[in-house]
Every structure is written in structure tokens, then in C-alpha cells.
Amino acid sequence: MENPPEVLVIGTGRTTAFPAPGIITMLEEAHIGFECMDSRAAARTYNILVNEGRDVSAAMLLPNARD
């Protein structure tokens, strides 16, 4: 991976969930820290880390409108 982020914030919708073991292994092998949390908390955390000048990326899973 070219220019990986220091941290990946993973927003998992309305509740916290964790990625499949293979994804966790891939992130660990690439030396990318990650945090999983509900999407609202992930958005707040992402903004805080950006304001701190951290090299951060985010992946957000939006909740289904029916939920």
C-alpha cells in the first residue's frame, strides 16, 4: 500500500462491529492502527485526529434508513 494512513477509523453504523479476521491481519501487516466504533463516534474521532494533524483515514458504514 502506497502512503498508508497512521490510523484507520472504522465507523460501523449504529452499533460497534469488527471486521473479518483477514482484514484485521491485513491492517496489522501494513502497520496501520485501527479503531472500530459506531459511525457517530467514528466521525467525531476522525475530526479530532485530523485537527491534531494525524495521518488518518476513515471508513464509514451508514445505518440502514429502516433501522
JOSUL-V635454 format. One record per residue. N is the residue number from 0. SS is DSSP state (H for helix, E for strand, - for the rest). Layout:
n=N ss=SS
n=N ss=SS
//
This chain:
n=0 ss=-
n=1 ss=-
n=2 ss=-
n=3 ss=-
n=4 ss=-
n=5 ss=-
n=6 ss=E
n=7 ss=E
n=8 ss=E
n=9 ss=E
n=10 ss=E
n=11 ss=E
n=12 ss=-
n=13 ss=-
n=14 ss=-
n=15 ss=-
n=16 ss=-
n=17 ss=-
n=18 ss=-
n=19 ss=-
n=20 ss=H
n=21 ss=H
n=22 ss=H
n=23 ss=H
n=24 ss=H
n=25 ss=H
n=26 ss=H
n=27 ss=H
n=28 ss=H
n=29 ss=-
n=30 ss=-
n=31 ss=-
n=32 ss=E
n=33 ss=E
n=34 ss=E
n=35 ss=E
n=36 ss=E
n=37 ss=-
n=38 ss=H
n=39 ss=H
n=40 ss=H
n=41 ss=H
n=42 ss=H
n=43 ss=H
n=44 ss=H
n=45 ss=H
n=46 ss=H
n=47 ss=H
n=48 ss=H
n=49 ss=H
n=50 ss=H
n=51 ss=-
n=52 ss=-
n=53 ss=-
n=54 ss=-
n=55 ss=E
n=56 ss=E
n=57 ss=E
n=58 ss=E
n=59 ss=E
n=60 ss=E
n=61 ss=-
n=62 ss=-
n=63 ss=-
n=64 ss=-
n=65 ss=-
n=66 ss=-
//
